C-alpha cells in the first residue's frame, strides 16, 4: 500500500487485518524482518514549509532526503546532524526519506558537537496503531507543552506510529572547514588525542579514528580566520601525539559518516556505543579478526565480526549497547533492555499500538 495522504494512512491502519511493515525509502532495513503487508510513506512527499530566516523546515515524511538537502543548499543551509547514508554499508538501493531518517534517529559525526537528529526535531505528525492522527510539537524550539512525543517518535523505527510530517531546525553552512590528521596511531593513542581535542576550546565537529589506516581525523568548521587560528592551536596542542597534518585531499567525512570502508564485507557489522575512555579495552575484547572504526571521539565503534557472532558476550564488562546493523544469523538486532526499561517500552507500545501491528517484533 502507498497511501497518498495522512487520511489514507489512517484508513489503511484501521482496516488492517494483520501486521503492517512500515516503509520509507527502504534504504536501511535494520532490525528483524517484518512479516506483514507493506505500508509505504512514499506517497507523502514534498516540503510543506521552508523559512530560511527562521531556520525551519517542514516536510512530508516520504520526502527524499536528497530533495531536502538540495533545497537547503540553495540557501547555504544544512541538516547539521549529518544523517548517514546506509546504502553502501547495507547494499541497498532507493532513496532515503526524511521520515526514515527521523524514525531511525540517523545521525553522523557532527553529533558530538550539535546533537542527534532528535535534537533538531521541532514537531511531528503521525498516525498511531489505532488509526488516530496525532500532532505534537510545533515550529519553534521552545514548544514544551504536553508530552515530548517528538523525541519519543525519533528512533522508534515505526513501532509507535507512522510518521506523516516532520518539522526540523536547520542551520547555516560554515564558511570554511578544515580536517587535521594524526598518523600512525593505536586505538588508545587515538582516543587520548581525540579526548584532548574535544576537551579544548577549539570546537571540534568531528573526531574519528580509521583503525586500518591508523589515522585519527579531527574536523573544525567556521569562519576562515577562526579556522586558521584554531588549526595552529590544535597542531600545538596535539604535537605530543605525533605530527599533525592538514588534510588537503578529498573530504574524508562522508566516508566516515557512511562507513564506506566496511561496504561489501561479508562479515556481520555492529554499531557499538561505549564511553570513549572504554573504547580501547572494548576494541581489544572483540574477536581477533574484527575490523573497527571509531567515531564520536571513541564513543561509537563500528566493528565487523564473523557471521553469527553475538559481540555482546565480548562486551559484557562495558557499559553501553551494541546493535547488529547487518547480520546473517538469528542474533537479536537491538541490545536487550533492562527489565524496568523493557516494562516502560512495552507499556508505551500497548498505548500507541494496542493491536501490535506496526513493525511488530522489529525491535525485539
C-alpha positions as CSV (number, residue, x, y, z in Angstrom):
1,X,0.0,0.0,0.0
2,X,1.2,3.5,-0.9
3,X,-1.3,6.0,0.6
4,X,-1.3,9.5,-0.9
5,X,-2.1,11.4,2.3
6,X,-2.4,11.2,6.1
7,X,-6.1,10.3,6.0
8,X,-5.5,7.3,3.7
9,X,-2.7,6.1,6.1
10,X,-5.2,6.3,8.9
11,X,-7.8,4.3,6.9
12,X,-5.2,1.7,6.0
13,X,-4.2,1.2,9.6
14,X,-7.8,1.0,10.8
15,X,-8.7,-1.6,8.2
16,X,-5.6,-3.7,8.6
17,X,-6.3,-7.3,9.2
18,X,-2.8,-8.2,10.4
19,X,0.7,-6.8,10.9
20,X,2.0,-3.9,8.8
21,X,5.5,-3.4,7.5
22,X,6.2,0.3,7.6
23,X,8.5,1.6,4.8
24,X,10.1,4.8,4.0
25,X,12.7,4.6,1.2
26,X,13.7,1.1,2.2
27,X,17.4,2.0,2.4
28,X,18.1,0.9,6.0
29,X,16.4,-2.5,6.7
30,X,17.7,-2.7,10.3
31,X,16.0,-5.0,12.8
32,X,14.3,-8.3,12.4
33,X,12.5,-8.8,9.1
34,X,8.8,-8.0,9.4
35,X,6.1,-10.3,8.1
36,X,3.2,-8.2,7.1
37,X,1.6,-6.1,4.4
38,X,3.9,-3.2,3.3
39,X,2.7,0.3,4.1
40,X,4.8,2.9,2.4
41,X,5.0,6.6,3.1
42,X,6.5,7.4,-0.3
43,X,3.2,8.9,-1.4
44,X,3.5,11.6,1.2
45,X,6.2,13.7,-0.4
46,X,7.0,17.4,-0.6
47,X,8.3,20.3,1.5
48,X,5.3,21.9,3.2
49,X,7.1,25.0,4.6
50,X,10.7,26.3,4.5
51,X,11.6,29.6,6.2
52,X,15.4,30.1,5.8
53,X,15.3,33.2,8.1
54,X,13.6,31.2,10.9
55,X,15.9,28.2,10.2
56,X,12.8,26.0,10.0
57,X,11.7,23.3,7.5
58,X,8.5,21.2,7.5
59,X,8.3,18.2,5.1
60,X,6.1,15.2,4.4
61,X,7.6,12.0,5.8
62,X,8.1,10.5,2.3
63,X,10.1,13.4,1.0
64,X,13.5,12.2,-0.3
65,X,16.4,13.3,1.8
66,X,18.3,14.4,-1.3
67,X,15.4,16.8,-2.2
68,X,15.6,18.4,1.3
69,X,19.4,18.7,1.2
70,X,19.2,20.3,-2.3
71,X,16.6,22.8,-1.1
72,X,18.7,23.8,1.9
73,X,21.8,24.0,-0.2
74,X,20.3,26.8,-2.3
75,X,20.1,28.9,0.9
76,X,23.5,27.7,2.1
77,X,21.9,25.8,4.9
78,X,22.1,22.1,6.0
79,X,20.8,19.4,8.3
80,X,23.6,19.9,10.9
81,X,23.2,16.4,12.4
82,X,24.8,15.0,9.2
83,X,22.5,12.0,8.5
84,X,24.3,8.8,7.5
85,X,23.6,7.1,4.1
86,X,23.2,3.3,4.8
87,X,23.0,2.2,1.2
88,X,26.7,1.3,0.7
89,X,27.0,-0.4,4.0
90,X,23.8,-2.4,3.7
91,X,23.9,-2.9,-0.1
92,X,20.5,-1.3,-0.6
93,X,19.2,0.9,-3.3
94,X,16.4,3.5,-3.5
95,X,16.2,7.0,-1.9
96,X,16.4,7.7,1.8
97,X,13.4,9.7,3.1
98,X,13.3,12.3,5.9
99,X,10.7,10.1,7.7
100,X,13.1,7.2,7.7
101,X,15.9,9.4,8.9
102,X,13.8,10.5,11.9
103,X,12.3,7.1,12.6
104,X,15.8,5.7,12.9
105,X,17.3,8.8,14.6
106,X,20.1,8.7,12.0
107,X,23.0,11.0,12.9
108,X,26.6,11.4,11.7
109,X,30.0,12.5,13.0
110,X,28.8,16.0,13.9
111,X,26.6,14.6,16.7
112,X,29.4,15.1,19.2
113,X,29.1,18.9,18.6
114,X,25.5,19.6,17.8
115,X,23.5,16.6,18.9
116,X,21.4,13.9,17.2
117,X,18.6,14.0,14.7
118,X,16.0,14.1,17.6
119,X,17.7,17.2,19.0
120,X,16.7,19.1,15.8
121,X,13.1,17.9,15.8
122,X,10.5,20.7,16.3
123,X,7.3,18.8,15.7
124,X,5.8,15.6,14.2
125,X,2.5,14.4,12.8
126,X,1.9,10.7,12.9
127,X,-0.8,8.0,12.8
128,X,-0.8,5.6,15.7
129,X,-1.7,1.9,15.7
130,X,-5.4,2.7,16.3
131,X,-5.5,5.0,13.3
132,X,-5.6,8.2,15.3
133,X,-3.9,11.2,13.7
134,X,-1.7,12.9,16.3
135,X,0.3,16.1,16.2
136,X,3.0,17.1,18.7
137,X,5.4,20.0,18.9
138,X,5.5,22.9,16.6
139,X,7.9,25.1,14.7
140,X,9.9,26.6,17.5
141,X,12.5,25.0,19.8
142,X,10.7,26.3,23.0
143,X,7.5,24.4,22.3
144,X,7.3,22.3,25.5
145,X,3.6,21.8,26.0
146,X,2.4,18.3,26.8
147,X,4.4,15.1,26.4
148,X,7.5,15.2,24.2
149,X,6.3,12.8,21.6
150,X,8.7,14.4,19.1
151,X,11.7,12.8,20.7
152,X,9.8,9.6,21.5
153,X,9.0,9.0,17.9
154,X,12.6,9.8,16.8
155,X,14.3,6.4,16.9
156,X,11.2,4.4,17.4
157,X,11.6,2.7,13.9
158,X,7.9,2.9,13.1
159,X,6.8,0.8,16.1
160,X,4.8,3.5,17.8
161,X,3.3,5.3,14.8
162,X,3.6,6.1,11.1
163,X,5.2,9.5,10.7
164,X,3.4,11.7,8.2
165,X,5.1,15.0,8.6
166,X,8.2,16.3,10.4
167,X,9.4,19.8,11.4
168,X,13.1,20.4,11.8
169,X,15.5,23.1,12.8
170,X,18.2,23.7,10.2
171,X,21.5,25.6,10.4
172,X,23.7,27.7,8.1
173,X,26.7,26.0,6.5
174,X,30.1,27.1,7.7
175,X,32.3,29.4,5.7
176,X,35.3,27.1,5.9
177,X,36.1,23.5,7.0
178,X,39.5,22.0,7.9
179,X,40.5,18.5,8.8
180,X,43.6,17.6,10.8
181,X,45.1,14.2,10.7
182,X,47.5,12.4,13.1
183,X,49.2,9.4,11.6
184,X,50.3,6.0,12.9
185,X,48.2,5.9,16.0
186,X,46.9,2.9,18.0
187,X,43.3,3.0,19.3
188,X,44.5,4.0,22.7
189,X,46.6,6.8,21.3
190,X,43.8,7.9,19.1
191,X,41.2,8.1,21.9
192,X,43.7,10.1,24.0
193,X,44.3,12.6,21.2
194,X,40.6,12.9,20.4
195,X,39.8,13.5,24.1
196,X,42.4,16.2,24.3
197,X,41.0,17.9,21.2
198,X,37.4,17.6,22.3
199,X,38.3,19.0,25.7
200,X,39.9,22.0,24.2
201,X,38.1,25.3,23.4
202,X,38.6,24.9,19.7
203,X,35.2,23.5,18.8
204,X,35.8,20.1,17.2
205,X,32.9,19.0,15.0
206,X,34.3,15.6,14.0
207,X,36.6,13.2,15.8
208,X,37.2,9.8,14.2
209,X,39.9,7.1,14.0
210,X,40.3,4.8,11.0
211,X,41.9,1.8,12.6
212,X,43.0,0.1,9.4
213,X,45.0,3.1,8.3
214,X,46.0,4.1,11.9
215,X,44.8,7.7,11.2
216,X,43.0,10.0,13.6
217,X,40.9,12.7,12.0
218,X,39.7,15.9,13.6
219,X,37.3,18.4,12.0
220,X,36.8,22.1,12.7
221,X,34.3,24.4,11.0
222,X,33.7,28.2,11.0
223,X,35.0,31.5,9.6
224,X,38.3,31.4,7.7
225,X,40.2,33.5,10.2
226,X,38.9,31.3,13.1
227,X,39.9,28.1,11.2
228,X,43.4,29.4,10.6
229,X,43.9,30.3,14.3
230,X,42.3,27.1,15.6
231,X,44.3,24.9,13.2
232,X,47.5,26.4,14.5
233,X,46.5,26.0,18.2
234,X,45.4,22.4,17.7
235,X,48.6,21.5,16.0
236,X,50.5,22.8,19.0
237,X,48.1,21.1,21.4
238,X,48.3,17.7,19.7
239,X,52.0,17.6,18.8
240,X,52.7,15.4,21.8
241,X,50.6,12.7,20.0
242,X,52.6,12.9,16.7
243,X,52.8,15.0,13.6
244,X,49.6,16.8,12.8
245,X,48.9,17.4,9.1
246,X,46.1,19.3,7.5
247,X,44.1,17.2,5.1
248,X,44.2,18.7,1.6
249,X,42.8,15.9,-0.5
250,X,39.1,14.9,-0.8
251,X,36.8,15.5,2.1
252,X,37.0,12.3,4.3
253,X,33.9,12.9,6.4
254,X,31.3,11.3,4.0
255,X,33.3,8.1,4.2
256,X,33.4,8.3,8.0
257,X,29.7,9.1,8.2
258,X,28.7,6.3,5.8
259,X,31.2,3.8,7.0
260,X,32.2,3.1,3.4
261,X,35.3,1.2,4.5
262,X,33.0,-1.7,5.5
263,X,30.9,-1.7,2.4
264,X,30.9,-5.1,0.7
265,X,32.4,-7.1,3.5
266,X,30.9,-10.5,4.2
267,X,31.2,-10.3,8.0
268,X,28.4,-9.1,10.2
269,X,28.5,-5.4,11.1
270,X,27.9,-4.0,14.5
271,X,27.4,-0.5,15.9
272,X,28.7,-0.2,19.5
273,X,28.2,2.7,21.9
274,X,30.5,2.9,24.9
275,X,32.2,5.6,27.0
276,X,35.1,7.0,24.9
277,X,37.5,6.1,27.7
278,X,36.4,2.4,27.4
279,X,36.9,2.2,23.7
280,X,40.4,0.8,23.6
281,X,39.5,-2.0,26.0
282,X,36.3,-2.7,24.1
283,X,38.1,-2.9,20.8
284,X,40.7,-5.3,22.4
285,X,37.8,-7.5,23.6
286,X,36.5,-8.1,20.1
287,X,37.3,-11.2,18.0
288,X,40.9,-11.1,16.6
289,X,39.6,-10.9,13.0
290,X,37.3,-7.8,13.7
291,X,37.9,-4.6,11.9
292,X,37.0,-1.4,13.6
293,X,36.4,2.3,13.0
294,X,35.8,4.8,15.8
295,X,33.6,7.9,15.6
296,X,32.3,10.4,18.2
297,X,35.7,10.6,19.9
298,X,35.6,6.9,20.6
299,X,32.1,6.8,21.8
300,X,30.9,5.0,18.7
301,X,32.7,1.9,17.5
302,X,31.8,0.3,14.1
303,X,33.0,-3.3,14.1
304,X,32.9,-6.4,11.9
305,X,32.6,-9.8,13.3
306,X,32.4,-13.4,12.0
307,X,28.9,-14.3,10.8
308,X,26.6,-15.3,13.6
309,X,28.8,-13.9,16.4
310,X,27.0,-12.1,19.2
311,X,29.5,-9.5,20.2
312,X,27.6,-8.6,23.4
313,X,29.2,-11.6,25.1
314,X,32.6,-10.0,24.4
315,X,31.4,-6.6,25.7
316,X,29.5,-7.6,28.8
317,X,32.1,-5.8,31.0
318,X,31.4,-2.5,29.4
319,X,28.5,-0.1,30.0
320,X,26.9,0.7,26.7
321,X,24.9,-1.1,24.0
322,X,25.6,-2.9,20.7
323,X,23.3,-3.0,17.7
324,X,23.6,-5.6,14.9
325,X,23.3,-3.4,11.8
326,X,23.8,-6.2,9.3
327,X,23.8,-9.8,10.2
328,X,23.2,-13.3,8.8
329,X,22.1,-15.3,11.8
330,X,19.3,-15.1,14.4
331,X,21.1,-12.7,16.7
332,X,19.0,-10.0,18.4
333,X,19.4,-6.7,16.5
334,X,18.9,-4.4,19.4
335,X,20.6,-4.6,22.8
336,X,18.3,-6.2,25.4
337,X,16.7,-3.7,27.7
338,X,16.9,-3.9,31.5
339,X,13.6,-5.2,32.9
340,X,12.4,-1.8,34.2
341,X,13.0,-0.1,30.9
342,X,11.5,-3.0,29.0
343,X,8.3,-2.7,31.0
344,X,8.1,1.0,30.1
345,X,8.7,0.2,26.4
346,X,6.0,-2.4,26.5
347,X,3.6,0.0,28.1
348,X,4.3,2.6,25.5
349,X,3.7,0.2,22.7
350,X,0.5,-1.0,24.2
351,X,-0.8,2.6,24.3
352,X,0.3,3.7,20.9
353,X,-0.2,0.4,19.1
354,X,-2.8,-1.6,21.0
355,X,-3.2,-4.3,18.3
356,X,0.6,-4.7,17.9
357,X,0.5,-4.3,14.1
358,X,3.2,-1.6,13.5
359,X,6.5,-3.2,12.6
360,X,5.7,-5.8,15.2
361,X,8.7,-7.6,16.6
362,X,11.2,-5.5,14.7
363,X,13.0,-4.2,17.8
364,X,12.8,-7.4,19.9
